Amino acid sequence: MSSLRSRERTQANEAVEVFSKLEGEIREVVSRGTTAPRVQQRNDNELAASNIGSMLQHVSGTSVQEIEKLIAELQILRDMLQKEAARVQREIVGYAALIQNARRSMGTISEILSFWQSDRDNSPRISA
C-alpha cells in the first residue's frame, strides 16, 4: 500500500511540474505576444497548444498504464484469494469429519468402559 501511495505522490509531483512548466510557457507566450507581430503570436499559440496536448497525452498515458497495471495486479490477487478460500474451506470440511469420527470413537469407548464397569459391579467379590 505504501508503494502505491509513493507512486501516486510521484505521479502527482510529475503532473504538478508539467503543469507548472506549461503555465510558465503560456505566460512567456502571452508576454511575447504583446510585443511580437500577429503572425509570430499565432505560431507561438499553436506551438503552446501542441506542447499542452503532448504533455497531457504523456501524463494521461502514464496514468492509464498505471491503472491498467494495478487492475491486472488486483485480478491476480483476487484469483489467489479465491484459491486460498477454497483450500481453507476444504480444510474446514476435513476437520469437521475428523471431529465427527472422534465423537463416534469417544462414544464407542464410553460404551465399552460402561460395559466393563457394569460387568465389574455384577461380578462376585472375593473377600480375604
Backbone as XML, in Angstrom:
<?xml version="1.0"?>
<chain id="A" units="angstrom">
  <residue number="1" name="MET">
    <atom name="N" x="0.816" y="-1.187" z="0.000"/>
    <atom name="CA" x="0.000" y="0.000" z="0.000"/>
    <atom name="C" x="0.867" y="1.261" z="0.000"/>
  </residue>
  <residue number="2" name="SER">
    <atom name="N" x="1.987" y="1.233" z="0.753"/>
    <atom name="CA" x="2.831" y="2.413" z="0.823"/>
    <atom name="C" x="3.506" y="2.674" z="-0.512"/>
  </residue>
  <residue number="3" name="SER">
    <atom name="N" x="3.835" y="1.593" z="-1.252"/>
    <atom name="CA" x="4.443" y="1.789" z="-2.561"/>
    <atom name="C" x="3.426" y="2.390" z="-3.520"/>
  </residue>
  <residue number="4" name="LEU">
    <atom name="N" x="2.145" y="2.031" z="-3.348"/>
    <atom name="CA" x="1.096" y="2.606" z="-4.173"/>
    <atom name="C" x="0.975" y="4.098" z="-3.892"/>
  </residue>
  <residue number="5" name="ARG">
    <atom name="N" x="0.974" y="4.467" z="-2.645"/>
    <atom name="CA" x="0.890" y="5.883" z="-2.286"/>
    <atom name="C" x="2.127" y="6.626" z="-2.758"/>
  </residue>
  <residue number="6" name="SER">
    <atom name="N" x="3.261" y="5.984" z="-2.669"/>
    <atom name="CA" x="4.502" y="6.592" z="-3.130"/>
    <atom name="C" x="4.434" y="6.850" z="-4.627"/>
  </residue>
  <residue number="7" name="ARG">
    <atom name="N" x="3.917" y="5.878" z="-5.386"/>
    <atom name="CA" x="3.768" y="6.072" z="-6.832"/>
    <atom name="C" x="2.777" y="7.181" z="-7.129"/>
  </residue>
  <residue number="8" name="GLU">
    <atom name="N" x="1.682" y="7.216" z="-6.369"/>
    <atom name="CA" x="0.686" y="8.268" z="-6.588"/>
    <atom name="C" x="1.294" y="9.634" z="-6.318"/>
  </residue>
  <residue number="9" name="ARG">
    <atom name="N" x="2.078" y="9.738" z="-5.255"/>
    <atom name="CA" x="2.721" y="11.022" z="-4.950"/>
    <atom name="C" x="3.698" y="11.420" z="-6.052"/>
  </residue>
  <residue number="10" name="THR">
    <atom name="N" x="4.459" y="10.440" z="-6.530"/>
    <atom name="CA" x="5.417" y="10.728" z="-7.596"/>
    <atom name="C" x="4.692" y="11.208" z="-8.838"/>
  </residue>
  <residue number="11" name="GLN">
    <atom name="N" x="3.608" y="10.537" z="-9.200"/>
    <atom name="CA" x="2.848" y="10.953" z="-10.368"/>
    <atom name="C" x="2.236" y="12.332" z="-10.162"/>
  </residue>
  <residue number="12" name="ALA">
    <atom name="N" x="1.739" y="12.593" z="-8.968"/>
    <atom name="CA" x="1.163" y="13.900" z="-8.690"/>
    <atom name="C" x="2.234" y="14.984" z="-8.795"/>
  </residue>
  <residue number="13" name="ASN">
    <atom name="N" x="3.420" y="14.702" z="-8.260"/>
    <atom name="CA" x="4.507" y="15.677" z="-8.349"/>
    <atom name="C" x="4.912" y="15.920" z="-9.791"/>
  </residue>
  <residue number="14" name="GLU">
    <atom name="N" x="4.963" y="14.839" z="-10.590"/>
    <atom name="CA" x="5.303" y="14.987" z="-12.003"/>
    <atom name="C" x="4.252" y="15.833" z="-12.716"/>
  </residue>
  <residue number="15" name="ALA">
    <atom name="N" x="2.990" y="15.569" z="-12.409"/>
    <atom name="CA" x="1.908" y="16.331" z="-13.039"/>
    <atom name="C" x="1.996" y="17.805" z="-12.659"/>
  </residue>
  <residue number="16" name="VAL">
    <atom name="N" x="2.306" y="18.089" z="-11.397"/>
    <atom name="CA" x="2.445" y="19.484" z="-10.955"/>
    <atom name="C" x="3.597" y="20.162" z="-11.695"/>
  </residue>
  <residue number="17" name="GLU">
    <atom name="N" x="4.708" y="19.430" z="-11.843"/>
    <atom name="CA" x="5.850" y="20.001" z="-12.567"/>
    <atom name="C" x="5.493" y="20.288" z="-14.017"/>
  </residue>
  <residue number="18" name="VAL">
    <atom name="N" x="4.799" y="19.351" z="-14.654"/>
    <atom name="CA" x="4.416" y="19.536" z="-16.055"/>
    <atom name="C" x="3.503" y="20.740" z="-16.190"/>
  </residue>
  <residue number="19" name="PHE">
    <atom name="N" x="2.513" y="20.834" z="-15.324"/>
    <atom name="CA" x="1.592" y="21.956" z="-15.415"/>
    <atom name="C" x="2.264" y="23.279" z="-15.050"/>
  </residue>
  <residue number="20" name="SER">
    <atom name="N" x="3.226" y="23.249" z="-14.151"/>
    <atom name="CA" x="3.970" y="24.466" z="-13.829"/>
    <atom name="C" x="4.787" y="24.931" z="-15.030"/>
  </residue>
  <residue number="21" name="LYS">
    <atom name="N" x="5.453" y="23.993" z="-15.696"/>
    <atom name="CA" x="6.210" y="24.340" z="-16.910"/>
    <atom name="C" x="5.274" y="24.888" z="-17.969"/>
  </residue>
  <residue number="22" name="LEU">
    <atom name="N" x="4.133" y="24.229" z="-18.101"/>
    <atom name="CA" x="3.155" y="24.654" z="-19.080"/>
    <atom name="C" x="2.658" y="26.063" z="-18.779"/>
  </residue>
  <residue number="23" name="GLU">
    <atom name="N" x="2.385" y="26.328" z="-17.523"/>
    <atom name="CA" x="1.928" y="27.660" z="-17.131"/>
    <atom name="C" x="3.004" y="28.703" z="-17.431"/>
  </residue>
  <residue number="24" name="GLY">
    <atom name="N" x="4.250" y="28.355" z="-17.150"/>
    <atom name="CA" x="5.355" y="29.277" z="-17.445"/>
    <atom name="C" x="5.467" y="29.552" z="-18.932"/>
  </residue>
  <residue number="25" name="GLU">
    <atom name="N" x="5.304" y="28.499" z="-19.739"/>
    <atom name="CA" x="5.366" y="28.688" z="-21.185"/>
    <atom name="C" x="4.220" y="29.553" z="-21.676"/>
  </residue>
  <residue number="26" name="ILE">
    <atom name="N" x="3.043" y="29.342" z="-21.120"/>
    <atom name="CA" x="1.886" y="30.161" z="-21.518"/>
    <atom name="C" x="2.124" y="31.615" z="-21.152"/>
  </residue>
  <residue number="27" name="ARG">
    <atom name="N" x="2.640" y="31.859" z="-19.959"/>
    <atom name="CA" x="2.918" y="33.244" z="-19.556"/>
    <atom name="C" x="3.969" y="33.880" z="-20.473"/>
  </residue>
  <residue number="28" name="GLU">
    <atom name="N" x="4.969" y="33.073" z="-20.834"/>
    <atom name="CA" x="6.007" y="33.572" z="-21.724"/>
    <atom name="C" x="5.428" y="33.924" z="-23.090"/>
  </residue>
  <residue number="29" name="VAL">
    <atom name="N" x="4.553" y="33.038" z="-23.590"/>
    <atom name="CA" x="3.924" y="33.289" z="-24.891"/>
    <atom name="C" x="3.051" y="34.534" z="-24.827"/>
  </residue>
  <residue number="30" name="VAL">
    <atom name="N" x="2.309" y="34.693" z="-23.753"/>
    <atom name="CA" x="1.433" y="35.854" z="-23.609"/>
    <atom name="C" x="2.250" y="37.129" z="-23.518"/>
  </residue>
  <residue number="31" name="SER">
    <atom name="N" x="3.333" y="37.107" z="-22.755"/>
    <atom name="CA" x="4.141" y="38.328" z="-22.631"/>
    <atom name="C" x="4.835" y="38.664" z="-23.943"/>
  </residue>
  <residue number="32" name="ARG">
    <atom name="N" x="5.258" y="37.655" z="-24.704"/>
    <atom name="CA" x="5.861" y="37.925" z="-26.008"/>
    <atom name="C" x="4.810" y="38.364" z="-27.009"/>
  </residue>
  <residue number="33" name="GLY">
    <atom name="N" x="3.592" y="37.868" z="-26.829"/>
    <atom name="CA" x="2.520" y="38.187" z="-27.759"/>
    <atom name="C" x="2.163" y="39.659" z="-27.765"/>
  </residue>
  <residue number="34" name="THR">
    <atom name="N" x="2.381" y="40.358" z="-26.666"/>
    <atom name="CA" x="2.036" y="41.771" z="-26.625"/>
    <atom name="C" x="3.030" y="42.614" z="-27.410"/>
  </residue>
  <residue number="35" name="THR">
    <atom name="N" x="4.253" y="42.120" z="-27.566"/>
    <atom name="CA" x="5.261" y="42.877" z="-28.299"/>
    <atom name="C" x="5.567" y="42.297" z="-29.662"/>
  </residue>
  <residue number="36" name="ALA">
    <atom name="N" x="5.210" y="41.029" z="-29.923"/>
    <atom name="CA" x="5.522" y="40.381" z="-31.196"/>
    <atom name="C" x="4.430" y="40.648" z="-32.215"/>
  </residue>
  <residue number="37" name="PRO">
    <atom name="N" x="4.766" y="40.513" z="-33.482"/>
    <atom name="CA" x="3.738" y="40.668" z="-34.516"/>
    <atom name="C" x="2.707" y="39.547" z="-34.432"/>
  </residue>
  <residue number="38" name="ARG">
    <atom name="N" x="1.553" y="39.733" z="-35.084"/>
    <atom name="CA" x="0.444" y="38.805" z="-35.017"/>
    <atom name="C" x="0.805" y="37.419" z="-35.567"/>
  </residue>
  <residue number="39" name="VAL">
    <atom name="N" x="1.564" y="37.323" z="-36.618"/>
    <atom name="CA" x="1.926" y="36.042" z="-37.214"/>
    <atom name="C" x="2.734" y="35.226" z="-36.217"/>
  </residue>
  <residue number="40" name="GLN">
    <atom name="N" x="3.688" y="35.887" z="-35.578"/>
    <atom name="CA" x="4.513" y="35.201" z="-34.589"/>
    <atom name="C" x="3.654" y="34.727" z="-33.414"/>
  </residue>
  <residue number="41" name="GLN">
    <atom name="N" x="2.680" y="35.552" z="-33.021"/>
    <atom name="CA" x="1.822" y="35.190" z="-31.895"/>
    <atom name="C" x="1.009" y="33.943" z="-32.224"/>
  </residue>
  <residue number="42" name="ARG">
    <atom name="N" x="0.499" y="33.830" z="-33.450"/>
    <atom name="CA" x="-0.287" y="32.670" z="-33.823"/>
    <atom name="C" x="0.589" y="31.409" z="-33.805"/>
  </residue>
  <residue number="43" name="ASN">
    <atom name="N" x="1.804" y="31.523" z="-34.305"/>
    <atom name="CA" x="2.711" y="30.378" z="-34.283"/>
    <atom name="C" x="3.032" y="29.955" z="-32.848"/>
  </residue>
  <residue number="44" name="ASP">
    <atom name="N" x="3.247" y="30.935" z="-31.977"/>
    <atom name="CA" x="3.519" y="30.627" z="-30.577"/>
    <atom name="C" x="2.321" y="29.957" z="-29.915"/>
  </residue>
  <residue number="45" name="ASN">
    <atom name="N" x="1.116" y="30.453" z="-30.238"/>
    <atom name="CA" x="-0.093" y="29.847" z="-29.674"/>
    <atom name="C" x="-0.257" y="28.408" z="-30.155"/>
  </residue>
  <residue number="46" name="GLU">
    <atom name="N" x="-0.001" y="28.172" z="-31.432"/>
    <atom name="CA" x="-0.105" y="26.818" z="-31.971"/>
    <atom name="C" x="0.936" y="25.909" z="-31.325"/>
  </residue>
  <residue number="47" name="LEU">
    <atom name="N" x="2.143" y="26.458" z="-31.145"/>
    <atom name="CA" x="3.210" y="25.688" z="-30.513"/>
    <atom name="C" x="2.842" y="25.356" z="-29.065"/>
  </residue>
  <residue number="48" name="ALA">
    <atom name="N" x="2.312" y="26.356" z="-28.355"/>
    <atom name="CA" x="1.914" y="26.138" z="-26.962"/>
    <atom name="C" x="0.785" y="25.107" z="-26.886"/>
  </residue>
  <residue number="49" name="ALA">
    <atom name="N" x="-0.181" y="25.216" z="-27.805"/>
    <atom name="CA" x="-1.290" y="24.249" z="-27.819"/>
    <atom name="C" x="-0.767" y="22.847" z="-28.120"/>
  </residue>
  <residue number="50" name="SER">
    <atom name="N" x="0.166" y="22.757" z="-29.032"/>
    <atom name="CA" x="0.756" y="21.463" z="-29.361"/>
    <atom name="C" x="1.505" y="20.895" z="-28.157"/>
  </residue>
  <residue number="51" name="ASN">
    <atom name="N" x="2.270" y="21.759" z="-27.470"/>
    <atom name="CA" x="3.001" y="21.325" z="-26.278"/>
    <atom name="C" x="2.044" y="20.871" z="-25.177"/>
  </residue>
  <residue number="52" name="ILE">
    <atom name="N" x="0.967" y="21.628" z="-25.012"/>
    <atom name="CA" x="-0.026" y="21.269" z="-23.994"/>
    <atom name="C" x="-0.609" y="19.899" z="-24.305"/>
  </residue>
  <residue number="53" name="GLY">
    <atom name="N" x="-0.974" y="19.701" z="-25.569"/>
    <atom name="CA" x="-1.561" y="18.419" z="-25.967"/>
    <atom name="C" x="-0.608" y="17.263" z="-25.747"/>
  </residue>
  <residue number="54" name="SER">
    <atom name="N" x="0.644" y="17.424" z="-26.133"/>
    <atom name="CA" x="1.603" y="16.330" z="-25.969"/>
    <atom name="C" x="1.891" y="16.062" z="-24.496"/>
  </residue>
  <residue number="55" name="MET">
    <atom name="N" x="1.961" y="17.114" z="-23.685"/>
    <atom name="CA" x="2.189" y="16.924" z="-22.248"/>
    <atom name="C" x="1.010" y="16.214" z="-21.595"/>
  </residue>
  <residue number="56" name="LEU">
    <atom name="N" x="-0.192" y="16.608" z="-21.973"/>
    <atom name="CA" x="-1.380" y="15.956" z="-21.413"/>
    <atom name="C" x="-1.454" y="14.498" z="-21.834"/>
  </residue>
  <residue number="57" name="GLN">
    <atom name="N" x="-1.112" y="14.198" z="-23.088"/>
    <atom name="CA" x="-1.103" y="12.809" z="-23.537"/>
    <atom name="C" x="-0.082" y="11.996" z="-22.757"/>
  </residue>
  <residue number="58" name="HIS">
    <atom name="N" x="1.083" y="12.594" z="-22.522"/>
    <atom name="CA" x="2.129" y="11.884" z="-21.776"/>
    <atom name="C" x="1.676" y="11.588" z="-20.353"/>
  </residue>
  <residue number="59" name="VAL">
    <atom name="N" x="1.137" y="12.594" z="-19.677"/>
    <atom name="CA" x="0.698" y="12.424" z="-18.288"/>
    <atom name="C" x="-0.467" y="11.446" z="-18.204"/>
  </residue>
  <residue number="60" name="SER">
    <atom name="N" x="-1.471" y="11.605" z="-19.073"/>
    <atom name="CA" x="-2.637" y="10.715" z="-19.006"/>
    <atom name="C" x="-2.275" y="9.312" z="-19.460"/>
  </residue>
  <residue number="61" name="GLY">
    <atom name="N" x="-1.369" y="9.180" z="-20.423"/>
    <atom name="CA" x="-0.937" y="7.859" z="-20.873"/>
    <atom name="C" x="-0.274" y="7.087" z="-19.753"/>
  </residue>
  <residue number="62" name="THR">
    <atom name="N" x="0.578" y="7.758" z="-19.011"/>
    <atom name="CA" x="1.247" y="7.118" z="-17.877"/>
    <atom name="C" x="0.221" y="6.704" z="-16.827"/>
  </residue>
  <residue number="63" name="SER">
    <atom name="N" x="-0.739" y="7.569" z="-16.564"/>
    <atom name="CA" x="-1.769" y="7.248" z="-15.567"/>
    <atom name="C" x="-2.606" y="6.053" z="-15.999"/>
  </residue>
  <residue number="64" name="VAL">
    <atom name="N" x="-2.989" y="6.008" z="-17.250"/>
    <atom name="CA" x="-3.793" y="4.896" z="-17.756"/>
    <atom name="C" x="-2.997" y="3.594" z="-17.662"/>
  </residue>
  <residue number="65" name="GLN">
    <atom name="N" x="-1.723" y="3.642" z="-18.010"/>
    <atom name="CA" x="-0.887" y="2.449" z="-17.921"/>
    <atom name="C" x="-0.779" y="1.968" z="-16.478"/>
  </residue>
  <residue number="66" name="GLU">
    <atom name="N" x="-0.599" y="2.878" z="-15.549"/>
    <atom name="CA" x="-0.507" y="2.515" z="-14.132"/>
    <atom name="C" x="-1.812" y="1.905" z="-13.644"/>
  </residue>
  <residue number="67" name="ILE">
    <atom name="N" x="-2.938" y="2.479" z="-14.058"/>
    <atom name="CA" x="-4.247" y="1.955" z="-13.650"/>
    <atom name="C" x="-4.438" y="0.551" z="-14.205"/>
  </residue>
  <residue number="68" name="GLU">
    <atom name="N" x="-4.082" y="0.343" z="-15.477"/>
    <atom name="CA" x="-4.207" y="-0.987" z="-16.075"/>
    <atom name="C" x="-3.306" y="-1.990" z="-15.365"/>
  </residue>
  <residue number="69" name="LYS">
    <atom name="N" x="-2.109" y="-1.561" z="-14.992"/>
    <atom name="CA" x="-1.193" y="-2.437" z="-14.268"/>
    <atom name="C" x="-1.773" y="-2.806" z="-12.900"/>
  </residue>
  <residue number="70" name="LEU">
    <atom name="N" x="-2.346" y="-1.834" z="-12.203"/>
    <atom name="CA" x="-2.955" y="-2.102" z="-10.894"/>
    <atom name="C" x="-4.157" y="-3.034" z="-11.023"/>
  </residue>
  <residue number="71" name="ILE">
    <atom name="N" x="-4.942" y="-2.855" z="-12.069"/>
    <atom name="CA" x="-6.092" y="-3.738" z="-12.286"/>
    <atom name="C" x="-5.615" y="-5.169" z="-12.481"/>
  </residue>
  <residue number="72" name="ALA">
    <atom name="N" x="-4.560" y="-5.343" z="-13.277"/>
    <atom name="CA" x="-4.013" y="-6.690" z="-13.501"/>
    <atom name="C" x="-3.508" y="-7.293" z="-12.199"/>
  </residue>
  <residue number="73" name="GLU">
    <atom name="N" x="-2.815" y="-6.500" z="-11.376"/>
    <atom name="CA" x="-2.318" y="-6.995" z="-10.089"/>
    <atom name="C" x="-3.476" y="-7.386" z="-9.168"/>
  </residue>
  <residue number="74" name="LEU">
    <atom name="N" x="-4.530" y="-6.572" z="-9.161"/>
    <atom name="CA" x="-5.687" y="-6.874" z="-8.313"/>
    <atom name="C" x="-6.394" y="-8.142" z="-8.782"/>
  </residue>
  <residue number="75" name="GLN">
    <atom name="N" x="-6.461" y="-8.374" z="-10.075"/>
    <atom name="CA" x="-7.078" y="-9.595" z="-10.583"/>
    <atom name="C" x="-6.268" y="-10.820" z="-10.161"/>
  </residue>
  <residue number="76" name="ILE">
    <atom name="N" x="-4.950" y="-10.706" z="-10.207"/>
    <atom name="CA" x="-4.088" y="-11.804" z="-9.770"/>
    <atom name="C" x="-4.321" y="-12.083" z="-8.279"/>
  </residue>
  <residue number="77" name="LEU">
    <atom name="N" x="-4.380" y="-11.022" z="-7.484"/>
    <atom name="CA" x="-4.625" y="-11.188" z="-6.047"/>
    <atom name="C" x="-5.994" y="-11.796" z="-5.776"/>
  </residue>
  <residue number="78" name="ARG">
    <atom name="N" x="-7.009" y="-11.377" z="-6.536"/>
    <atom name="CA" x="-8.352" y="-11.934" z="-6.367"/>
    <atom name="C" x="-8.338" y="-13.433" z="-6.640"/>
  </residue>
  <residue number="79" name="ASP">
    <atom name="N" x="-7.693" y="-13.842" z="-7.726"/>
    <atom name="CA" x="-7.606" y="-15.268" z="-8.056"/>
    <atom name="C" x="-6.896" y="-16.039" z="-6.940"/>
  </residue>
  <residue number="80" name="MET">
    <atom name="N" x="-5.812" y="-15.460" z="-6.436"/>
    <atom name="CA" x="-5.067" y="-16.115" z="-5.365"/>
    <atom name="C" x="-5.932" y="-16.259" z="-4.113"/>
  </residue>
  <residue number="81" name="LEU">
    <atom name="N" x="-6.679" y="-15.220" z="-3.769"/>
    <atom name="CA" x="-7.545" y="-15.277" z="-2.590"/>
    <atom name="C" x="-8.675" y="-16.287" z="-2.772"/>
  </residue>
  <residue number="82" name="GLN">
    <atom name="N" x="-9.223" y="-16.402" z="-3.978"/>
    <atom name="CA" x="-10.273" y="-17.383" z="-4.222"/>
    <atom name="C" x="-9.734" y="-18.796" z="-4.064"/>
  </residue>
  <residue number="83" name="LYS">
    <atom name="N" x="-8.534" y="-19.045" z="-4.569"/>
    <atom name="CA" x="-7.922" y="-20.372" z="-4.421"/>
    <atom name="C" x="-7.647" y="-20.669" z="-2.952"/>
  </residue>
  <residue number="84" name="GLU">
    <atom name="N" x="-7.167" y="-19.675" z="-2.230"/>
    <atom name="CA" x="-6.876" y="-19.857" z="-0.805"/>
    <atom name="C" x="-8.170" y="-20.099" z="-0.023"/>
  </residue>
  <residue number="85" name="ALA">
    <atom name="N" x="-9.237" y="-19.392" z="-0.376"/>
    <atom name="CA" x="-10.525" y="-19.597" z="0.298"/>
    <atom name="C" x="-11.036" y="-21.014" z="0.060"/>
  </residue>
  <residue number="86" name="ALA">
    <atom name="N" x="-10.884" y="-21.516" z="-1.152"/>
    <atom name="CA" x="-11.308" y="-22.887" z="-1.451"/>
    <atom name="C" x="-10.480" y="-23.885" z="-0.647"/>
  </residue>
  <residue number="87" name="ARG">
    <atom name="N" x="-9.180" y="-23.644" z="-0.525"/>
    <atom name="CA" x="-8.313" y="-24.535" z="0.255"/>
    <atom name="C" x="-8.732" y="-24.545" z="1.722"/>
  </residue>
  <residue number="88" name="VAL">
    <atom name="N" x="-8.989" y="-23.368" z="2.285"/>
    <atom name="CA" x="-9.391" y="-23.259" z="3.692"/>
    <atom name="C" x="-10.731" y="-23.971" z="3.902"/>
  </residue>
  <residue number="89" name="GLN">
    <atom name="N" x="-11.638" y="-23.817" z="2.944"/>
    <atom name="CA" x="-12.939" y="-24.482" z="3.066"/>
    <atom name="C" x="-12.762" y="-26.003" z="3.067"/>
  </residue>
  <residue number="90" name="ARG">
    <atom name="N" x="-11.875" y="-26.519" z="2.203"/>
    <atom name="CA" x="-11.609" y="-27.965" z="2.201"/>
    <atom name="C" x="-11.026" y="-28.401" z="3.548"/>
  </residue>
  <residue number="91" name="GLU">
    <atom name="N" x="-10.141" y="-27.610" z="4.105"/>
    <atom name="CA" x="-9.547" y="-27.932" z="5.413"/>
    <atom name="C" x="-10.625" y="-27.987" z="6.495"/>
  </residue>
  <residue number="92" name="ILE">
    <atom name="N" x="-11.537" y="-27.035" z="6.464"/>
    <atom name="CA" x="-12.610" y="-26.999" z="7.466"/>
    <atom name="C" x="-13.481" y="-28.236" z="7.351"/>
  </residue>
  <residue number="93" name="VAL">
    <atom name="N" x="-13.823" y="-28.635" z="6.136"/>
    <atom name="CA" x="-14.626" y="-29.850" z="5.929"/>
    <atom name="C" x="-13.874" y="-31.060" z="6.477"/>
  </residue>
  <residue number="94" name="GLY">
    <atom name="N" x="-12.562" y="-31.118" z="6.230"/>
    <atom name="CA" x="-11.756" y="-32.224" z="6.747"/>
    <atom name="C" x="-11.746" y="-32.255" z="8.261"/>
  </residue>
  <residue number="95" name="TYR">
    <atom name="N" x="-11.607" y="-31.089" z="8.894"/>
    <atom name="CA" x="-11.619" y="-31.038" z="10.355"/>
    <atom name="C" x="-12.987" y="-31.420" z="10.911"/>
  </residue>
  <residue number="96" name="ALA">
    <atom name="N" x="-14.058" y="-31.031" z="10.233"/>
    <atom name="CA" x="-15.404" y="-31.395" z="10.693"/>
    <atom name="C" x="-15.574" y="-32.910" z="10.665"/>
  </residue>
  <residue number="97" name="ALA">
    <atom name="N" x="-15.092" y="-33.553" z="9.595"/>
    <atom name="CA" x="-15.178" y="-35.017" z="9.519"/>
    <atom name="C" x="-14.341" y="-35.653" z="10.609"/>
  </residue>
  <residue number="98" name="LEU">
    <atom name="N" x="-13.168" y="-35.100" z="10.874"/>
    <atom name="CA" x="-12.301" y="-35.622" z="11.932"/>
    <atom name="C" x="-12.979" y="-35.516" z="13.296"/>
  </residue>
  <residue number="99" name="ILE">
    <atom name="N" x="-13.638" y="-34.407" z="13.557"/>
    <atom name="CA" x="-14.340" y="-34.213" z="14.828"/>
    <atom name="C" x="-15.475" y="-35.223" z="14.969"/>
  </residue>
  <residue number="100" name="GLN">
    <atom name="N" x="-16.233" y="-35.470" z="13.891"/>
    <atom name="CA" x="-17.323" y="-36.454" z="13.951"/>
    <atom name="C" x="-16.774" y="-37.847" z="14.247"/>
  </residue>
  <residue number="101" name="ASN">
    <atom name="N" x="-15.676" y="-38.209" z="13.601"/>
    <atom name="CA" x="-15.070" y="-39.513" z="13.863"/>
    <atom name="C" x="-14.575" y="-39.608" z="15.304"/>
  </residue>
  <residue number="102" name="ALA">
    <atom name="N" x="-14.003" y="-38.532" z="15.811"/>
    <atom name="CA" x="-13.530" y="-38.525" z="17.198"/>
    <atom name="C" x="-14.703" y="-38.695" z="18.157"/>
  </residue>
  <residue number="103" name="ARG">
    <atom name="N" x="-15.828" y="-38.040" z="17.887"/>
    <atom name="CA" x="-17.010" y="-38.175" z="18.743"/>
    <atom name="C" x="-17.526" y="-39.617" z="18.741"/>
  </residue>
  <residue number="104" name="ARG">
    <atom name="N" x="-17.583" y="-40.214" z="17.533"/>
    <atom name="CA" x="-18.035" y="-41.611" z="17.453"/>
    <atom name="C" x="-17.100" y="-42.525" z="18.236"/>
  </residue>
  <residue number="105" name="SER">
    <atom name="N" x="-15.793" y="-42.278" z="18.107"/>
    <atom name="CA" x="-14.818" y="-43.104" z="18.835"/>
    <atom name="C" x="-14.985" y="-42.938" z="20.334"/>
  </residue>
  <residue number="106" name="MET">
    <atom name="N" x="-15.190" y="-41.697" z="20.780"/>
    <atom name="CA" x="-15.391" y="-41.454" z="22.212"/>
    <atom name="C" x="-16.660" y="-42.137" z="22.704"/>
  </residue>
  <residue number="107" name="GLY">
    <atom name="N" x="-17.713" y="-42.147" z="21.895"/>
    <atom name="CA" x="-18.957" y="-42.827" z="22.266"/>
    <atom name="C" x="-18.742" y="-44.329" z="22.397"/>
  </residue>
  <residue number="108" name="THR">
    <atom name="N" x="-18.012" y="-44.877" z="21.423"/>
    <atom name="CA" x="-17.715" y="-46.309" z="21.465"/>
    <atom name="C" x="-16.889" y="-46.652" z="22.703"/>
  </residue>
  <residue number="109" name="ILE">
    <atom name="N" x="-15.858" y="-45.869" z="22.978"/>
    <atom name="CA" x="-15.013" y="-46.098" z="24.162"/>
    <atom name="C" x="-15.827" y="-45.969" z="25.430"/>
  </residue>
  <residue number="110" name="SER">
    <atom name="N" x="-16.706" y="-44.997" z="25.466"/>
    <atom name="CA" x="-17.554" y="-44.796" z="26.645"/>
    <atom name="C" x="-18.473" y="-45.998" z="26.864"/>
  </residue>
  <residue number="111" name="GLU">
    <atom name="N" x="-19.052" y="-46.512" z="25.798"/>
    <atom name="CA" x="-19.914" y="-47.695" z="25.918"/>
    <atom name="C" x="-19.128" y="-48.897" z="26.442"/>
  </residue>
  <residue number="112" name="ILE">
    <atom name="N" x="-17.931" y="-49.104" z="25.907"/>
    <atom name="CA" x="-17.101" y="-50.233" z="26.339"/>
    <atom name="C" x="-16.733" y="-50.086" z="27.807"/>
  </residue>
  <residue number="113" name="LEU">
    <atom name="N" x="-16.349" y="-48.861" z="28.201"/>
    <atom name="CA" x="-15.988" y="-48.642" z="29.600"/>
    <atom name="C" x="-17.188" y="-48.852" z="30.513"/>
  </residue>
  <residue number="114" name="SER">
    <atom name="N" x="-18.364" y="-48.414" z="30.108"/>
    <atom name="CA" x="-19.546" y="-48.602" z="30.952"/>
    <atom name="C" x="-19.913" y="-50.084" z="31.023"/>
  </residue>
  <residue number="115" name="PHE">
    <atom name="N" x="-19.699" y="-50.814" z="29.927"/>
    <atom name="CA" x="-19.944" y="-52.249" z="29.939"/>
    <atom name="C" x="-19.001" y="-52.929" z="30.926"/>
  </residue>
  <residue number="116" name="TRP">
    <atom name="N" x="-17.729" y="-52.563" z="30.897"/>
    <atom name="CA" x="-16.770" y="-53.139" z="31.826"/>
    <atom name="C" x="-17.115" y="-52.777" z="33.262"/>
  </residue>
  <residue number="117" name="GLN">
    <atom name="N" x="-17.555" y="-51.540" z="33.460"/>
    <atom name="CA" x="-17.905" y="-51.084" z="34.810"/>
    <atom name="C" x="-19.091" y="-51.891" z="35.332"/>
  </residue>
  <residue number="118" name="SER">
    <atom name="N" x="-20.104" y="-52.061" z="34.492"/>
    <atom name="CA" x="-21.283" y="-52.817" z="34.954"/>
    <atom name="C" x="-20.920" y="-54.297" z="35.142"/>
  </residue>
  <residue number="119" name="ASP">
    <atom name="N" x="-20.051" y="-54.820" z="34.302"/>
    <atom name="CA" x="-19.596" y="-56.200" z="34.441"/>
    <atom name="C" x="-18.824" y="-56.368" z="35.736"/>
  </residue>
  <residue number="120" name="ARG">
    <atom name="N" x="-17.992" y="-55.399" z="36.054"/>
    <atom name="CA" x="-17.211" y="-55.456" z="37.286"/>
    <atom name="C" x="-18.097" y="-55.344" z="38.510"/>
  </residue>
  <residue number="121" name="ASP">
    <atom name="N" x="-19.141" y="-54.507" z="38.425"/>
    <atom name="CA" x="-20.051" y="-54.335" z="39.549"/>
    <atom name="C" x="-20.898" y="-55.607" z="39.765"/>
  </residue>
  <residue number="122" name="ASN">
    <atom name="N" x="-21.197" y="-56.338" z="38.740"/>
    <atom name="CA" x="-22.034" y="-57.532" z="38.822"/>
    <atom name="C" x="-21.239" y="-58.793" z="39.192"/>
  </residue>
  <residue number="123" name="SER">
    <atom name="N" x="-19.965" y="-58.780" z="39.087"/>
    <atom name="CA" x="-19.168" y="-59.977" z="39.392"/>
    <atom name="C" x="-19.071" y="-60.162" z="40.906"/>
  </residue>
  <residue number="124" name="PRO">
    <atom name="N" x="-19.031" y="-61.442" z="41.348"/>
    <atom name="CA" x="-18.917" y="-61.706" z="42.801"/>
    <atom name="C" x="-17.562" y="-61.268" z="43.308"/>
  </residue>
  <residue number="125" name="ARG">
    <atom name="N" x="-17.592" y="-60.751" z="44.491"/>
    <atom name="CA" x="-16.349" y="-60.261" z="45.090"/>
    <atom name="C" x="-15.838" y="-61.291" z="46.077"/>
  </residue>
  <residue number="126" name="ILE">
    <atom name="N" x="-14.564" y="-61.495" z="46.030"/>
    <atom name="CA" x="-13.928" y="-62.417" z="46.973"/>
    <atom name="C" x="-13.313" y="-61.556" z="48.059"/>
  </residue>
  <residue number="127" name="SER">
    <atom name="N" x="-13.698" y="-61.843" z="49.287"/>
    <atom name="CA" x="-13.114" y="-61.068" z="50.370"/>
    <atom name="C" x="-12.070" y="-61.921" z="51.095"/>
  </residue>
  <residue number="128" name="ALA">
    <atom name="N" x="-11.094" y="-61.278" z="51.512"/>
    <atom name="CA" x="-9.999" y="-62.001" z="52.137"/>
    <atom name="C" x="-10.079" y="-62.000" z="53.623"/>
  </residue>
</chain>
